[in-house]
Every structure is written in structure tokens, then in C-alpha cells.
């Protein structure tokens, strides 16, 4: 009888006895070695070979052996519930995961990795520090497995910042240990020629920022059709207006069959804003949507005055965090013990951040430079990072903070996303974030991986509307002052004031420092100008939050001592604080024309005019206030989305330049809704038949905070969103398109002193020379500078292989022949040999030796080599003769002294 072939897809739960029937032809393809501790003695000595018990015993023994084997293996054959082994990962990747210290996958990894391995597009959202990077790196390594011999990149990871891209590169290298996968980093600030070599060396994985990757793509005319795996890390930041032109051009070049993944800690429930990513039937994974920040994070919000921000910051560092002054412990000792031998790792530092490590977030790079110099002047060890800083300097500054050489890192929002610094203790928001999701990313740098952390935010009166927006977004209770005895700093938004005595002392020291240091005074002037521009351009808060903020700032708890400092409040101190608050918020009811009228009991002509004017204005104001109360009563039952969307251009309250200190009590009373004045039913909607365009469970504050384009128009406003989806028709008039105004969109340019098109502002050209990309968008003309062609000619390289072409070892395109990767340059300096007078190039060699002797290179480092430093008698005589000959030749009288 012919032998039956083995099944190509054996079931894991079934027992295949075919191999045991033919013991001489054992199949070891799956790693079986025949040593499964299988006991044949009972079967061979069985007196009844035809008995059915023999088969049952054989099957039972085979099952027992397979179970023992399964407990000793790792890989696809192991199915352990809830672990990485149950996901079907290969053995090398499992070893790398274990080496990394991961034992159990996080919730986002448990949900996302199986979906990614099934080649499904994914949109993943989880709070900061939940392991999102590993959630897309692990399946990427599993899919790629090994380096491809065919030319073409297979995976692309886009990051919004350089620091986040560098961190992702480290994670990819750790998980790809044991494989020959090639991963490259393409960020701005690095050498473009070296990156030419990286891309020509056929990398498997590219981690890049959008601007530099688009530059290389256009310059090298890269074919991206081989990319099958695309990740948009911090997708909500990538798809904002700043990266619109770059992403449009990159997405146009990617193949439609790619697998697209979007990850971020703040993503909206609606995926309409990510339609440009080309997602195909994506799976949405939103974990901890109701818990935006880590439960281990404790937050404190301090109400401060604008002139006391620097003093308040110093008070928090000295008295709350108890930051030590000077360099961290161990830095000086380690630097003194340094030897000439090369060491792995950085010199000095403890190798990790200290328990006092703090990140301070500011609004602009000018604030970063200003605060960094101020804190250094105060004696702290400070590092600083901002977007336009040189890439090498950015790496040095961040590495110093990581290694514990500095305790404070002053940054802009460039470091707010994705930067993972272990054991980070504190986060300080020197400038309050204008968007709730920015706050989530900032405070997400601490309280990671089960560690406790604190965040401290300085809130001025003008920042109160943004504080209310944040409170609505987080869905937490707002606790002001001492209204609650034992508030929870992790579950509530607790607002209060700092201690007056320490703050005043630090403010006095700060004012003294401005007089003593001209540099700090100059930097402060630049920061003040930058803050004015920042306040004019930051996002506006919701109008309802702006109205509520006046009531919040006018409340007594706004100036009460923060519960963080305890309940032992001195009565006299509190009375002094209340008096200062009343004085700072005082606004006289009389105008300048009525000053002294009551005291002198006389009426002037100007006072009489103002009296008549008040009689006419007061009734009108009362009518307007009553109309506002009625209007707010009508909108009581309107869905929250409509209330949030009511921030149109006509109704928007601009809070950027508002000074609540100058508002009177009457003004505060007008802005607070009087709910008792509503009589009867004023809503025009019938709850039985009215159908809203938003679901009943729609959280307007949350979606507004998660929105990608929340800075311009509110995505939750249906009316504003509907204006952007009008159907384009063929123009039959001079109008640009259907439904748009006929006048061109122009703006006045101060530098060129003329009107320029606003399209330049939208695509980022700003009047610079632009070219059209393959997708039709404008890109900088400098992207086609011809530098790649010059690089190829300099390295004698021909045309790069086409995508999918086999790359043969030893060919011109092989990685070993390309000037890519790390370049090792010797640093040894040697002096040339002594010139031989019988050689033709004697004079040239002699000149080179003299130059080496003058620069003290090589053997001339300690002196003149074979010659002595002191001149002898004969040398002095010859020098005098030469000097006299030169004097006679010039025939000039000597200069008298």
C-alpha cells in the first residue's frame, strides 16, 4: 500500500501517530529530536497486541509527552493566556522582550498586537506611559523578521519631533536584537550626505520626521512602493496644519495596499480628521478614554500674579520640591576619577535622573533661554531644549538630564510628546497650556510605569478660562481654596494660592537679579515681547469657560492658601492676603471727570455731563443683561455640542488680553447667569420629536480637547464643519468657488510692505520659491538642490537599484561599499619624517616639517624635536648676521624707541 503524505497543516490538538509507525523516517523539521521521554516498554511487553487498550495507552502517552514538550518551548507552539507567547511571536523576539523586562503585555499591547498581526489598519489611543511604542514595534519586527535582499524600504515610522524619533530608534534596536534588520534615523539637523548613504544602503525600517523624509524623498526621487507598514506616532500632532504639506506629499507616494497605524494619547472618537491617512476599514482601540491622565499623577494648580511668576517658580523649586542647589551628587566625583581609557556610556552622572528631576514647560524658545539662565544664576543645574536648537546640542542637553548631570530640563512643547525619561519626579507648567490635550502630554512625562509623580501649574487670571476647559475635559471636580478639607490631588482639580512670605522673598531676589545681571534683564525683555505675540496667536478658550472664569477669579477661594500646604493658616496672614486681593481687584465707580465731586459736594460741568450719560446708559445695560439671561435660558437644553460650537467669530470672547483684575464687581455679576430669573419653559425644542445631529452621549468638552484642528475652527461645531464640505462646481463667475466670497484672500505683509496671498500662510511657503510636488501641493524648491547627484559623483556611484531588484553582495549598491553608517576616524597626529635633501620634493617636505614643528604636532609636541630649545653661541651669531643683512638690504633707518 502506498504511503500517505503528511498533512501540510497539522492540527495542534490532534495526535499524529504516523511518525511513530515509521520510526526510521522521523521528521525533525519542526525541531523534534525524538527525545520526548516517551515510554515504549509497556507497549512492547503487552501480551495482547490487538487489544484496544494498547491504542488508548499509546495515545495517552503521546499526549503526555506533547504536553511536557509544550511546557519547555517558547514560540508559536506555546499558547499561554494573556502573555506575549500567546500572540505567536518568534523565539528571537520573545527573548528580546524578556531581555527588555516585559513579562505581561499592557492593555494597549494586548488589544493592538493581534489586530496588527492580522494586517488590519489600527487607530490606537491610550494614556501616556502605557506602552504604545512597543505596541507597534513588536508586530513590525515579527512581520519583517530579517533583512530583505531586495531593494526597498518596508517599514516607515513618522514622528513629530526629533527626540521622539531618537527614542523610537532605541526601542526598535532593543527589540530587533538577534536579527539582521537595518534601521535608520532621518531627522533634521544631521548631515544630509550621511543620510544619502543610509537610504542607499537598503534599510528595512526608516524612522523619520516629515520634513527631512520629504526632503530625501524629493532629492533622491525615492520610490516608496515597497513600504508595507506605516506608523504615525502622535498622529494628532502630525495631522495638524504644521505638517499638512509634507504628509500630503508623502501619503501620495505610499502604496494603497499598505498597513497604516495611528497612535497617540489624545485622539478623537471620530476618524474624519484622519481621512488623509488612507485608512481602510480601521479598528479603533481607545483605552482609558474616561481616564486621560495616569491615576498615579497628583496635580496642584497655583493662582499667581503675572509679576510673581518667576518668584513663584523659585518658591516651588526651593520649598515644595526641595531642589538642591548645585550639581547633583556624584557628578564631580565621577568626573575627577575619569581616566584616559575609553569608557562605555557618558562620563559622570548617576546614570539615571535624580529623585528631584523636574521638567519645566514654557511657551516659546525665548522663555526657555530666559528661564534657563535665571535658574543657572540661582545655582541650579539646568539643561534646556527647544525646536530651533542645534541637533547635537539637543542630544547633549537631553542626555545630561537623562544621566542625572542636571536636575532641571527647561523645554517647550517639543519635548511634551513621547519622551520617556525614567524616574521623572515632577512637571511644572510655567505657562499654562492652551489646549487640554497639551496638558495631558506634558504631565504624561511623569507618573509612568507605576511610579508616582507630581505636576505643578502656574495659573494667572487670564489663564482661568483654559483651566475650566481642562477641568471639563478631564471630568474632575474643581476644588478652590479651602472649601474641602481633604481634597484628592489625583482625582480633583485643586486650585489655591502659594504662601505669601516665601513668594515675596523670592520676588525680591528676582528683582535684585535683574539689576545685577544685564544678560537676564535683556533675555526677560525678549521673553516679554515673545509672550505678547504668543497671547495673540494661541487658541481661544470656550466662551462659556470665559464667562465662568470671572466668577472663579472673583471668588474668595482663588486667593486662599492651597491645601497642599495644610490647613494651619494664620488668620492675620489670610486677612492680609484678602486685603491685597481686594486692592488689586479694585476699580473705582467714578470716572476721572467726577473725582472730588462727592467730597466737595459741588457739581462741575464735566460731572453733570457724566450724570446725564449714566441715565441714558444704565437702562440699556440692564436690558442687555436681561436679554442675555433669557438667551442662556433658551439654551439650557441644547446639547453640549451646540454649546461648545457656539464659539463663532461673532460671539467668541477673546481672553488673550483680558485683565480680570480691572473688572468691577458689577461686571462680574453681569457675566454670571442668573438661573432664578427664568420663568416657565423657554426651550423651543420638543424633546419627543426633536432629533439632534449629535449623539446623546456626545461629550463636547472631550471632543473639543481631542480635536486635531481645535486651534482654528471647532470640529464639534456642526455649522462650522458644514461650511468646509460645500460641493465644488465649475465657476460661472469670477468667484473662486461655490459659496466663497469673490474678494481674494490677502493680508498685509509688514516686511515687504504689500498685500500677499494667504495661501502662502496655509502651505508654509511665506513667499519663498516653491515647486509643485507629485501630489500637487507646494513644497520648497530647495528640496531639489542637486546635492544627491553631487554625492553620487563624489562616491562614484551609479544609478540606485529599482524597488524589488535583487541586491547582490559586492555590487556597487551593496551596503558594504557605501559611505554610510558610523564613520570611524583616527585621531592620532603624527609629524612628517625629516626631509631628505636628495629627493625632488625636498623643499615641500621641509616646509611640512617646519609647519609640524611650529604647531607642535607628534614628536614636536614637547619641544623642537632633535634640536634644543635654547640657542647656542653659533646660532645667535648667525641670527645677528642675517638680521644685519636684512637691514642693509632694506636701506631704511632703524626706528627709534
Secondary structure, DSSP 4 states (H G I P E B T S, - for coil): -PPPPPPSS--TTS---HHHHSTTS---TTS--S-S----HHHHT-S-TT-HHHHHHHHHHHHHHHHHHHHH--STT---TTSGGGGT--HHHHHHHHHHT--S--HHHHHHHHHHHTT--EEEE--TTS-HHHHHHHHHHHHH-S--SBSS--EEEEESSHHHHHHHHHHHHHHTTTS---EEEE-TTS-HHHHHHHHHT--SEEEEEHHHHHHHHHHHT---TT--EEEEETHHHHTSGGGHHHHHHHHHHS-TT-EEEEEESS--S--GGGGGG--SSPEEEE-SSS--S-TTEEEEEEE--GGGHHHHHHHIIIIIS-PPSBSPTTHHHHHHT--SS--SS-SSS-SS--TT-EEEE-SSHHHHHHHHHHHHHTTB-EEEE-TTS-HHHHHHHHHHHHTTS-SEEEE-GGGSSS---TT--EEEESS--SSHHHHHHHHTTSS-TT--EEEEEEE-GGGHHHHHHHHHHHT-EEEETTSSSS--TTTEEEEEEPPHHHHHHHHHHHHHHHHH-HHHHHHHHHHHHHHHHHHHHSPPPPHHHHHHHHHHHHSGGGGSBPGGG-S---HHHHHHHHHHHHHHT---SS-GGGTTHHHHT---HHHHHHHHHHHHHHHHHHHHHHHHHHHHHHGGGS-HHHHHTT--TTTPPP-TT--GGG--HHHHHHHS--GGG--S------TTT---SS-TT--HHHHHHH-TTTTSS-TT-HHHHHHTTPPP---SSSSSSTTS-SS--EEEETTTTEEEETHHHHHT-TT--EEE-TTS-EEEGGG--SHHHHHHHHTT--PPPPTT-B--TTSTTSGGGSS-S---------PPPPPPTTSTTHHHHHHHHHHHHHHT-GGGTTSSTTS-SS--HHHHHHHHHHHHHHHHHHT-PPPP-
